[in-house]
């Protein structure tokens, strides 16, 4: 019957999409992120922690680097020895890198890795040129987990001129701060190094 109305009562309540889910649906529908990139929200924190963009590691002289991005594709293969490994594409706002995940690393992180999820990736640059960066991945850390645990401890080293007054004053300032990270103060008495943890 053309006059029949949709049965709205059959609709069910659903949780509202979070910002990341909205962006993913946006890309799914249009092929690109229109309003913002999922990595934008964590850029400041990652930059402060020294986590490089893909462009920065491409320009770096260091072989071992830490970068970040979203895994946009992943392909699992079986080696001649029967071990599972994978190739994946990591993307940030502007660049892409190919990840090579060898069997030892893949077996450790396999259940953690999913496309459209964002990670901090630790690895060795195996190849780079003006168009492509290849990284031999050594470990992965989900960005949401990395953000909540970014500073687990601080280490403060005091010189030989430190005395009890300075140590007590510093300790009180740290104890009265709002942070939750562990702080270790290292200081000398004579030639002996001591550690005071707060």
N, C-alpha and C positions, 0 to 999 in steps of 0.2 A: 504494500500500500504506500503510495507516494506521499500520503498525508501523515504517515506514522512519524512520531517524534523519537529522537534518540533516548535511550533509557539511561538518564544521568544517574539514577539511583544505583546503577551497577558499577559506577566508578568507585575506586578505592582510594583511601588516603595514602599518600606516599611522602616520605621525607623530602624536604627541599634539597636540591643539589647544592653542594658546597662550591666555593669559587673554582677549585680545580676541576670539578666535574662539569661546571658550566663552560669552562674554557675548552675542555675536551669535546663536549657536544658541539661547541661552536666550530672547532676544527673539523670534526666529523662531518658537519653539514656544509662547510665552505671550503675545506681543504687547507685553511690557514687560521692562525690566531688573529682575530681582528682587534679586540679591545686591549688585551695585554697578553704577555707570554707567562706561562706558569712559573718560570724561573725568576720573574721580576721581583716577587715578594721576598725572596731569600737572597737577592744579590748583595745587599749591604752587609748582611751577616757573613756570607761566604767570602766577600772581598776582604772584610776585616780579618778573617781567619787565614787569609793568604791562599785561598782556593782559586786557582787560575781559570780563566775562560779558555775555551778551545783555541781561540786566536792567540792568547798569551802563551800557551804551551807550544804552539806552532812556531812562535818567535823565540822561545826560550833556548838557551844553550844547554840546559840540563837534560839529561837522559831520563831521569826519574822525575815524574811530576804528579801532581794531584789536580784533577779537573772536576767539572760538574756538568750535568745536563740530564736530558730525558732520553731514555731508551725508546726509540721510535720503531725499531724493528729488530728482530732477533731470529737467527736460524741455527738450529741444533744439527750437528753432524756426528757421525760415528767414525772414529779413526780406524786405521788398519788393525790396531791392537784391540779394537772393540770398545774403546773408551768414548764417552760422550764429551764433546766440546761445543763451543758456539762462536758465532760471529754476530756482532750487534752494531747498530748505528746509534751513536750518542749525539744529541743535538742540544745546543743552547739557543739563545735568541738569534744568533747570526751565523753560526758555523756548525759543521758536522765533523765527527771523527769516527773511524771504524775501530771497534773493539775486537780484539782477538782474545778469547777466553779459553785457555788451555784446560785439559781435563782435571788437573789437580784443583785449580781455582774454581772451575765450573761445578765440580762435585760438591764443593763447600758452599757455593752461593746460588746454586741452581733454583732452589725453592724460594729464594728471595727476589730473583730477577723476573720482572714482568714488563712488557711493553707499556708505554705511557706512564711509567713511574720514573721519578727523578732520583738521581744518585750522586754522591761524591765518589769518584773513581780514582784509585791509586794505581799507577802503572808505569811501565817503561815505554818511551817513544821508540817504536820499531821502525817507523818510516814517516817522513814528512816532506811535503813540497808545497808549492803555492796553491794547490787544489785539494790536497788530501793529507790527513793526519791519521796514522795508524798507531794504536796503543795496545801493548800487551798488558791486559788488565791483571793486577795482582790481588785487589780486594775492592769491595763495594760497601758503601754505607748509605742507606736511604736518607734523603735530605731531611725529611721531617724528624728522623731520629738524630741526625747530625746536629740539627738546629737546637734541639733540647739538651744536647750533651756537649755543646761546642767548647765550653770551657769547664773541664772537670777539675782542674787544679791550677794554682799559680805558684811559681817558685820565685822567692825573693832572696837574693844573695847580698849580704851586708859585708862591708869591708872590715879590716882589722881595727878600725877606730870605733866600732860599735861598742856601746856600753849598755848597762841594764836600763838606764833611763830611756835611751833611744828604743831599745827592744820593747819595753813596756808600753811606750807611747804608740809605737807602730802596731803592736798587738791589740791595743784598745781600739784603734781606728778601724782595724780589720774586723774585730768582733762586733763593732757597732754599725758595720755596713749592712746593706740589705741583700747582698749576694749570698748564694748558697754553695759556691764552689769551695773546695778544700784549698787552703793556703799553707805553703811550707816556707818557713823563714830559715835560711841557712846562715850561720855566723860562726866566727872563730873565737875560741878562747885559747890564747897561746897558739900552738900549732895544731890544735884539735878542732875539727869541723863538727858543729852540732846542728841538729835540725829541730825546729820548733813548729809543730803542726797545729793549725787552727781550723 
